Amino acid sequence: MGAIVNAVVTAEIGGPDEVDAAALAAARALMVKRLLAMPPHMGGGMLALTLLFEQSGLAHGGRPFSRLPVEAQAAMLQGWREAPVPFCRDFVDFYEKMGVFVYWSIIEEAGHHG
């Protein structure tokens, strides 16, 4: 789960040198906490999709998503974003919107602006 948040936030911000590492770590932790706190019928599905996504990296690069190089992670996210199956697109959309929102919320709360 943390690798997905890393990938979408880093892509949104413009690269690893632009990301506030402490805010990104806090965003990962908060996303995990929030997903685990979801009602079982929602959280269970998201956790299952997250595990499926993580393991589908084996088919794309021979390793789980979290262990793929950054470029391969970006390509895999793009593949799911463009997939004909709606839940794949929705999954990436969820992480993009929520991960980036949580990251910027943490930045703003801490008083950082870039």
N, C-alpha and C positions, 0 to 999 in steps of 0.2 A: 504494500500500500504506500509506503514511504517513497519508493522509487517512482511511482506514478505521480505523486505530488511533486517530487523533485523535477521530473521531466516536464510537466505542464507549466509549472511556475517558471522554470528556467527558460523555457521557450517563450513564454509570455513576456518576461522581463527583458530578454534580449541576450542571454548567455550567462554562463556561470560566474563571470567576473562582475556582473551587475546585481547579483542576488545577495541579499543580506543573509548570511549563513545562520545566524541565531534566529531570525524571523522564520526562515525556512524550516529549521528544526522544530520550532514551536508550532508552525502550521502543520507539519507532519504529525506531531503528537496530538494536536487538537482534532485533526481529521480522523485519526484512529479512535480517539475517545468518543467522538460524535457518532461514528459508524457503529461502534460497539454499543452505544446507548440507544440506537434506533429500535423501534418495535421489531420483534422477531420477523414478522412477515416482510418488512422492508430491509432491515439490517442483514438478515440471513441471506437474502437475495444479492445484496451488494457485496457481501463478503464472499459468497460463492462466485460471483462474476469476477471479483478481484483475484481470487485464487486461480480461476480459469485463465484470466488475462496473464497473470504471472507465469503460469505454466505454458501458455501458448507461445511464449518466447522460445521454448525448446524447438518448435517447428520453424521459427523465423531465424534463429541464430545459434541454435544448439545449446542455449542456456536460458534459464528463467529470465524474465524481463529485467529484474533488478540487477542481473549480472551482465547484461548486454552493454556494449559501448553506447555512448550518448546518441550517436548517429543512428544506430540500429533501434534504439528506443523511440526516437522521433519517427522513424519509418514505420515502426509497428503501430504507434499511436495513429499515424496518418492512415494506415491500412484499416484500422478499426473505425476511424472517423468516416471513411468512405465505404465501409462494408454495406452490402445489400441487406443485412440483417439489422433491423431497428435497434435491438438491445445493445448491439456493439457500438453504434453511433451514440446512443443515449448514455452508455457507460462512460465513454470518453468525454462527452459533453458535461456530465455530472462532475467528473474530476477536474475538468478545465474550469468550469464555473466556480465550484466550491473551493478547490485548492487555491486558485488565484484570489478569490474573495477573502478567504481566511488569511492568506499571506498578507494582503494589503491591509486587512483589519488589524493584524498584529503590528505591522509597520506604523500605521496611524496611531494605534493605542500607545505605542512606545515613543511616539513623537518624532519618528524618523520620516524623512520625505525623499528618500532615494539613496 
